[in-house]
Amino acid sequence: MTDHMTISDFAARAGTTADTVRYYERIGLLPESRRSDSGYRLFGEHDVERLRFVKRAQSFGLHLEEIAALVRARDRGLCPCGHARELLTDRLAEIEEQLESLSRLRDEIHTMLDEGAVAGDGCWPCGSSLLQIQKLPREVNP
């Protein structure tokens, strides 16, 4: 592989855009790139791997500030694994809470739909059922 990719080639290999690369460089997620004699940013395979790590961490729901702390620790020669485990444990707890809220919402919607089926007169009692759904936690209401 090459160690002389331009920003557009680098972004394409990492599955992102040149603007994202510039932003990540500006906030410290990517180290300042080397420059060609004519001033173009140059990137290597190690940069591709780092950017893929950033994108993967984002896919787990980690925030850029959290990811930056991990890459800064690694840049200083420290092992960020303990902190990464803590972040992922916290993220998993958030996901579990969201799943519980969604499960309650699903059950409420099933109940509302079942009430409509029971009416039998062709008139679905949506008004009273929809009022009940407002009692759910705020984070699941759109």
C-alpha positions in Angstrom: 0.0 0.0 0.0 1.0 3.6 -0.5 2.1 6.2 2.1 1.4 9.1 -0.3 -2.4 9.3 -0.6 -4.0 12.6 -1.3 -6.9 13.6 0.9 -9.5 12.5 -1.6 -7.9 9.1 -2.0 -7.4 8.7 1.7 -11.0 9.7 2.4 -12.3 7.3 -0.2 -10.2 4.4 1.2 -11.5 5.1 4.7 -15.2 5.5 3.6 -15.6 9.2 4.4 -15.3 12.6 2.9 -12.4 15.0 2.5 -14.3 17.6 4.7 -14.6 15.0 7.4 -10.8 14.3 7.3 -10.1 18.0 7.5 -12.4 18.3 10.5 -10.9 15.3 12.3 -7.5 16.7 11.7 -8.5 20.1 13.1 -10.0 18.6 16.3 -7.1 16.2 16.8 -8.7 12.8 15.9 -6.1 12.6 13.1 -2.6 13.9 13.5 -1.5 16.8 11.3 -0.8 15.3 7.9 2.5 15.5 6.1 2.5 17.8 3.1 3.8 17.4 -0.4 6.2 20.0 -1.9 3.2 21.7 -3.4 1.3 21.7 -0.1 -1.1 18.9 -0.6 -1.9 16.8 2.5 -0.4 13.3 2.3 -1.7 10.2 4.2 -0.5 6.7 4.7 -1.9 3.3 5.6 -1.6 4.0 9.4 -3.9 7.0 8.9 -6.4 4.8 7.1 -6.4 2.4 10.1 -6.8 5.2 12.5 -9.7 6.7 10.7 -11.4 3.3 10.4 -11.0 3.0 14.2 -12.7 6.4 14.6 -15.5 5.5 12.3 -16.0 2.1 14.1 -16.0 3.7 17.5 -18.7 6.1 16.2 -20.8 3.2 15.0 -20.8 2.0 18.6 -22.3 5.3 19.6 -19.2 6.8 21.2 -18.9 10.6 20.9 -16.0 12.3 19.2 -14.7 13.6 22.5 -14.6 10.1 23.9 -12.9 8.8 20.8 -10.3 11.6 20.9 -9.4 10.7 24.5 -8.8 7.1 23.4 -6.5 8.1 20.4 -4.7 10.6 22.5 -3.9 8.0 25.1 -2.7 5.6 22.4 -0.6 8.4 20.9 1.1 8.9 24.3 2.0 5.2 24.3 -0.7 4.3 26.9 -3.1 1.5 26.6 -6.6 2.9 26.3 -8.3 -0.5 26.6 -9.5 0.0 30.2 -11.1 3.4 29.3 -12.5 1.9 26.1 -14.1 -0.9 28.1 -15.6 1.6 30.5 -17.0 3.7 27.6 -18.5 0.6 26.0 -20.0 -0.6 29.2 -21.7 2.7 29.7 -22.9 2.7 26.1 -24.3 -0.8 26.6 -26.3 0.4 29.6 -27.7 3.3 27.6 -28.8 0.9 24.9 -30.4 -1.4 27.4 -32.4 1.5 28.8 -33.5 2.5 25.3 -34.5 -1.1 24.5 -36.6 -1.2 27.7 -38.3 2.1 26.8 -39.0 0.8 23.3 -40.4 -2.4 24.6 -42.8 -0.5 26.9 -43.8 1.6 23.9 -44.4 -1.5 21.8 -46.5 -3.0 24.5 -48.6 0.2 24.8 -49.1 0.3 21.1 -50.2 -3.4 21.0 -52.6 -2.6 23.8 -54.0 0.4 22.0 -54.5 -1.6 18.8 -56.1 -4.5 20.7 -58.6 -2.1 22.4 -59.6 -0.9 18.9 -60.2 -4.5 17.9 -62.4 -5.2 21.0 -64.8 -2.3 20.3 -66.6 -4.3 17.7 -68.7 -1.4 16.5 -66.2 -0.4 13.7 -65.2 2.7 15.7 -61.7 2.5 17.0 -61.4 4.2 20.4 -58.2 6.0 19.5 -58.8 9.1 21.5 -58.6 7.5 24.9 -55.8 5.1 23.8 -53.6 7.9 22.5 -54.1 9.9 25.7 -52.7 6.9 27.7 -49.6 6.8 25.5 -48.6 10.2 26.8 -47.9 8.6 30.2 -44.7 7.0 28.8 -41.3 8.4 29.6 -40.4 11.5 27.5 -37.4 9.9 25.7 -39.7 7.6 23.7 -42.2 10.2 22.7 -41.2 11.8 19.4 
